Amino acid sequence: MLAAVSRVLSSVAQKTASRVLVASCHFANDATFEIKKCDLHRLEEGPPVTTVLTRENGLKYYRMMQTVRRMELKADRLYKQKIIRGFCHLCDGQEACCVGLEAGINPTDHLITAYRAPGFTFTRGLSVREILAELTGRRNGCAKGKGGSMHIYAKNFYGGNGIVGAQVPLGAGIPLACKYNGKDEVCLTLYGDGAANQGQIFKAYNMAALWKLPCIFICENNRYGMGTSVERAAASTDYYKRGDFIPGLRADGMDILCVWEATKFAAAYCRSGKGPDGPLLMELQTYRYHGHSMSDPGVSYHTREEIQEVRSKSNPIMLLKDRMVNSNLASVEELKEIDVKVRKETEDAAQFATADPEPPLEELGCHIYCNDPPFEVRGVNQWIKFKSIS
């Protein structure tokens, strides 16, 4: 008993000492960093090669990337425990993409992607609790437990789309609506290198260029479309040039500061009245640590040594951490404290998701349309009718 009390008191003392140490440090308010120059296509100038990061933003981006990483790893465990069923596509290793893209746009701007979506759902404003509850098919998930990983939504975030490349034409329609309604908003339309050869993507390019739509087409090039390397799948792997008549740029997708600056540049280029007012193509060179989906171990087409090398040299979270510590924007102890809090929040969210009830069968027809009068929906049995409720 005394030993247990002693351990608790020791833990409290260590936490208190850590907080006092952090509070007593005199951190810099901001720091300037050099970032990798972007490759350009049909652009006379591109994003800057230096950027200023404030301590406040640095801590925010670090926490967001760490949260996405922990949430993804927790989803991995829940899938292996058969609590998440069906499909589950994770993006750990690509956190700089979802956090950096969000940092470069406004909350009123729009984003649409394919099925590797939970990270973007978090950066668009949903809680880890709502996301994990959706992945586990529970009633308090962000889509009421009916969408799962492939059909997950938030405000100004349009999925979660399961058909390869099918979200790209939709991602041209959203900026068309923005322009039609006179809104100064842009849409980030994301797809992977595996989807980049889909014909509908080139049709969307053409329409966006003809109508000068404020659309940023973004190819997340993680080097493998399912199990096929980009070199085996594409005659040209310069995805940022694929728009031909549409200007493009290629950025380091493992560096959040590079993604942030590239997105700010692209948004200003496309935004009405601030740039040439038309579409732009971005390629983010990134890498995922998981296979294509949870059913893919991911070791038959890239080796464990390759993954380990990327983890050690291009981990986006560690890159930001090293920059902040070396520039006196934060201390190692402060960032460790963030790690502990994020881990606890993720565990609490997972406990909530596993205890939350599944949606009842009576709600099968609910939420089909928004603000429409209720109507009857036929279920799997044609003699059973469900009532549609918005």
C-alpha positions in Angstrom: 0.0 0.0 0.0 2.8 2.4 1.0 4.7 1.5 -2.1 1.7 2.3 -4.3 1.2 5.7 -2.6 4.9 6.4 -3.0 4.7 5.7 -6.8 1.7 8.0 -7.2 3.4 10.8 -5.3 6.5 10.3 -7.3 4.6 10.5 -10.6 2.8 13.7 -9.4 6.1 15.2 -8.4 7.6 14.4 -11.8 4.7 16.0 -13.6 4.8 19.1 -11.5 8.5 19.4 -12.0 8.0 19.1 -15.8 5.4 21.8 -15.8 7.6 24.1 -13.7 10.5 23.5 -16.1 8.4 24.2 -19.2 7.0 27.4 -17.6 10.4 28.6 -16.6 11.8 28.3 -20.2 12.1 31.3 -22.3 11.0 30.2 -25.8 11.4 32.1 -29.0 8.1 33.4 -30.4 9.0 32.3 -34.0 11.7 31.0 -36.2 12.6 31.0 -39.9 13.2 27.7 -41.7 14.5 26.8 -45.1 12.2 24.4 -47.0 12.7 22.4 -50.2 12.0 24.3 -53.4 9.0 23.1 -55.3 9.2 21.8 -58.9 7.1 24.0 -61.2 5.1 23.5 -64.4 3.9 26.5 -66.4 4.6 28.8 -63.4 7.1 31.6 -63.5 7.4 31.6 -59.7 6.3 29.3 -56.9 6.0 29.0 -53.2 8.8 30.6 -51.1 11.9 28.6 -50.0 11.8 30.0 -46.5 9.0 30.2 -44.0 8.3 31.6 -40.6 6.8 29.3 -38.0 5.4 30.7 -34.7 5.6 28.8 -31.5 1.8 28.8 -31.3 1.4 27.3 -34.7 4.2 24.8 -34.2 2.6 23.4 -31.1 -0.8 23.2 -32.8 0.6 21.4 -35.9 2.6 19.0 -33.8 -0.4 18.1 -31.7 -2.6 17.7 -34.7 -0.1 15.4 -36.5 0.4 13.4 -33.3 -3.4 13.0 -32.9 -3.8 11.8 -36.4 -1.0 9.3 -35.9 -2.4 8.0 -32.6 -5.9 7.8 -34.0 -4.7 5.7 -37.0 -2.7 3.3 -34.8 -5.7 2.9 -32.6 -7.9 2.1 -35.7 -5.3 -0.5 -36.7 -5.8 -2.2 -33.3 -9.6 -2.0 -33.4 -9.6 -3.6 -36.8 -7.4 -6.4 -35.7 -9.7 -6.9 -32.7 -12.6 -7.1 -35.3 -14.3 -4.1 -33.7 -13.8 -2.1 -37.0 -15.3 -4.3 -39.7 -15.3 -4.0 -43.5 -12.8 -1.6 -45.1 -10.1 0.5 -43.3 -7.5 2.5 -45.1 -4.9 4.2 -43.0 -2.5 7.0 -43.7 0.1 7.0 -40.9 3.2 8.6 -42.4 1.2 11.1 -44.4 0.2 13.4 -41.5 2.0 16.4 -43.0 -0.4 16.3 -45.9 -3.7 16.5 -44.1 -2.4 19.0 -41.4 -0.4 21.1 -43.9 -3.2 21.4 -46.4 -5.7 22.5 -43.7 -3.1 25.1 -42.4 -3.0 26.6 -45.9 -6.7 27.2 -46.4 -9.7 28.7 -44.6 -12.3 26.8 -42.6 -14.9 28.0 -45.2 -12.9 26.4 -48.0 -13.8 22.9 -49.2 -12.1 19.5 -49.4 -12.9 16.2 -51.0 -10.9 13.0 -51.0 -11.1 9.2 -51.5 -11.3 6.5 -48.8 -8.1 7.3 -46.9 -10.0 10.0 -45.1 -10.0 9.9 -41.2 -7.0 12.3 -40.9 -8.7 14.9 -43.1 -11.9 14.4 -41.2 -10.0 15.3 -38.0 -8.3 18.4 -39.5 -11.6 19.6 -40.8 -12.9 19.8 -37.3 -14.3 16.5 -36.1 -13.3 14.9 -32.8 -11.4 11.6 -32.5 -14.4 10.3 -30.6 -16.8 11.0 -33.5 -14.3 9.5 -36.0 -13.6 6.3 -34.2 -17.3 5.9 -33.4 -18.0 6.1 -37.2 -15.2 3.7 -38.0 -16.7 1.2 -35.6 -20.3 1.8 -37.0 -21.7 3.4 -33.8 -24.7 5.7 -33.4 -22.7 8.7 -32.3 -20.3 8.6 -35.2 -20.1 11.6 -37.5 -22.3 9.8 -40.1 -24.5 8.1 -37.4 -22.5 4.9 -37.9 -23.8 4.4 -41.5 -20.8 5.5 -43.4 -17.7 3.8 -42.0 -14.3 4.6 -43.2 -15.2 5.0 -46.9 -18.1 7.4 -46.4 -17.1 9.8 -43.6 -18.1 13.5 -43.7 -17.7 16.8 -41.9 -18.6 20.4 -42.5 -17.1 21.4 -45.9 -15.7 17.9 -46.2 -17.3 15.7 -48.7 -16.0 12.2 -47.9 -14.8 9.5 -48.0 -15.5 8.1 -51.5 -15.1 4.4 -52.3 -14.8 4.4 -56.1 -11.3 5.1 -57.4 -11.0 8.6 -58.8 -14.8 9.2 -58.7 -14.5 12.1 -56.2 -12.5 14.2 -58.7 -15.4 15.3 -60.9 -17.3 16.0 -57.7 -14.3 18.1 -56.7 -14.7 20.1 -59.8 -18.5 20.6 -59.1 -17.9 22.1 -55.7 -15.8 25.0 -56.9 -18.3 25.5 -59.7 -20.9 26.0 -57.0 -18.6 28.4 -55.2 -18.1 30.5 -58.3 -21.8 30.3 -59.3 -22.8 31.6 -55.8 -20.1 34.3 -55.8 -18.2 32.9 -52.8 -14.5 33.6 -52.5 -13.8 29.9 -51.7 -11.5 27.2 -53.1 -11.8 23.4 -53.2 -9.0 20.9 -52.5 -9.7 17.9 -54.7 -7.5 14.9 -53.6 -6.7 11.6 -55.2 -3.8 9.1 -55.1 -1.2 8.2 -57.7 -3.1 5.0 -58.3 -6.2 7.0 -59.4 -4.2 9.4 -61.4 -4.6 7.4 -64.6 -8.4 7.5 -64.5 -10.0 9.1 -67.5 -12.6 11.0 -65.5 -9.8 13.0 -63.8 -8.6 14.4 -67.1 -12.2 15.3 -68.0 -12.4 17.2 -64.7 -9.2 19.0 -65.6 -10.6 20.1 -68.9 -13.9 21.5 -67.4 -12.1 23.2 -64.6 -9.7 24.9 -67.0 -12.5 25.9 -69.4 -14.6 27.4 -66.7 -11.7 28.8 -64.6 -12.8 27.1 -61.5 -11.1 27.7 -58.1 -10.0 24.1 -57.8 -6.7 22.7 -56.5 -6.3 19.2 -57.9 -3.9 17.4 -55.5 -2.2 14.0 -56.2 -1.0 12.4 -53.0 1.8 10.4 -54.5 2.7 7.8 -51.9 4.7 5.8 -54.5 2.4 2.7 -54.5 -1.1 2.5 -55.9 -2.4 -0.5 -54.0 0.5 -2.9 -54.5 1.9 -1.4 -57.7 4.8 1.1 -57.8 4.3 4.3 -59.7 7.1 3.3 -62.2 5.2 0.2 -63.2 1.8 2.0 -63.4 2.5 5.2 -65.2 4.6 6.2 -68.3 5.1 9.6 -66.7 5.4 9.9 -62.9 5.5 13.7 -63.0 1.9 13.9 -61.8 2.1 17.7 -61.3 2.6 18.1 -65.1 -0.4 15.8 -65.9 -2.8 18.8 -66.3 -0.8 19.9 -69.4 -2.5 23.3 -69.9 -3.0 23.6 -66.1 -0.1 25.0 -64.1 1.3 22.7 -61.5 3.8 22.3 -58.7 5.4 19.4 -56.8 6.1 19.7 -53.1 7.7 17.6 -50.3 4.7 15.9 -48.7 6.7 14.7 -45.7 7.4 18.3 -44.6 4.5 20.1 -43.1 6.1 23.5 -43.6 6.5 22.8 -47.3 3.0 21.5 -47.7 1.7 24.6 -45.8 3.5 27.1 -48.0 2.6 25.3 -51.2 -1.1 25.2 -50.2 -1.1 28.9 -49.3 0.4 29.7 -52.7 -2.0 27.4 -54.6 -5.1 28.9 -52.7 -4.0 32.4 -53.5 -3.5 31.5 -57.1 -7.0 30.0 -57.4 -8.9 32.3 -55.2 -11.1 34.8 -57.0 -9.6 38.3 -57.4 -6.3 37.3 -55.9 -4.6 35.3 -58.6 -5.1 34.2 -62.2 -8.4 32.7 -61.0 -8.4 29.2 -62.3 -7.3 25.6 -61.4 -3.9 24.5 -60.2 -2.4 21.0 -60.0 -0.3 19.9 -56.9 1.6 16.8 -56.3 2.6 15.9 -52.8 5.4 13.3 -52.6 4.7 11.3 -49.5 4.8 7.8 -48.1 2.4 5.7 -46.0 3.7 3.2 -43.4 0.8 0.8 -43.8 -0.2 -1.3 -46.8 -3.0 -0.1 -49.1 -5.7 -1.3 -46.6 -5.8 -3.4 -43.4 -6.1 -6.6 -45.5 -2.8 -5.7 -47.2 0.4 -6.4 -45.0 2.3 -4.2 -47.4 5.5 -6.2 -47.3 5.3 -8.0 -50.6 6.0 -4.9 -52.8 8.1 -2.8 -50.4 10.5 -4.1 -47.9 10.5 -3.6 -44.1 13.9 -2.0 -44.6 12.4 0.6 -47.0 9.7 1.5 -44.5 12.2 1.7 -41.7 14.4 4.0 -43.7 11.5 6.4 -44.4 10.5 6.2 -40.7 13.9 7.2 -39.6 14.7 9.9 -42.2 11.3 11.3 -43.3 9.0 11.0 -40.3 6.9 14.2 -40.6 6.3 14.4 -36.8 9.9 14.0 -35.9 11.0 16.5 -38.6 8.8 19.2 -37.0 9.8 18.1 -33.5 13.5 18.5 -34.3 13.0 21.9 -35.9 11.1 23.2 -32.9 13.5 21.9 -30.3 16.6 23.0 -32.2 15.1 26.5 -32.7 14.0 26.9 -29.1 10.3 27.0 -30.1 9.6 24.1 -27.6 11.3 21.7 -25.3 11.5 17.9 -25.5 9.6 17.7 -22.1 6.8 20.0 -23.4 6.3 17.9 -26.5 6.4 14.7 -24.5 3.6 16.1 -22.4 1.5 16.7 -25.5 2.2 13.0 -26.5 0.9 11.8 -23.2 -2.3 13.9 -23.5 -2.9 12.8 -27.1 -2.5 9.2 -26.2 -5.0 9.5 -23.3 -7.5 11.3 -25.4 -7.3 8.6 -28.1 -7.7 5.8 -25.6 -10.8 7.6 -24.1 -12.2 8.1 -27.6 -11.7 4.4 -28.3 -13.4 3.3 -25.1 -16.4 5.6 -26.0 -16.6 4.2 -29.5 -16.6 0.5 -28.4 -19.3 1.2 -25.7 -21.5 3.3 -27.9 -24.6 1.4 -29.3 -25.0 0.6 -33.0 -27.7 2.5 -34.9 -31.1 0.7 -34.7 -32.6 -0.9 -37.8 -35.5 1.6 -37.7 -33.0 4.4 -38.6 -31.9 2.7 -41.8 -33.8 5.1 -44.0 -32.9 8.3 -42.0 -30.7 11.1 -43.2 -30.9 10.3 -46.9 -31.8 13.8 -47.8 -31.5 17.1 -45.9 -34.6 19.2 -45.2 -36.9 17.0 -47.3 -40.4 15.8 -46.2 -40.3 12.3 -44.9 -41.0 9.5 -47.3 -41.0 5.7 -47.3 -37.8 3.7 -48.2 -37.9 0.0 -49.1 -35.5 -2.1 -47.1 -33.8 -5.4 -48.1 -37.2 -7.0 -47.8 -39.6 -5.3 -50.2 -42.5 -5.7 -47.7 -40.7 -3.8 -45.0 -40.8 0.0 -45.2 -38.6 2.5 -43.4 -39.4 6.2 -42.8 -36.9 8.7 -44.1 -36.2 11.4 -41.5 -33.8 14.3 -42.2 
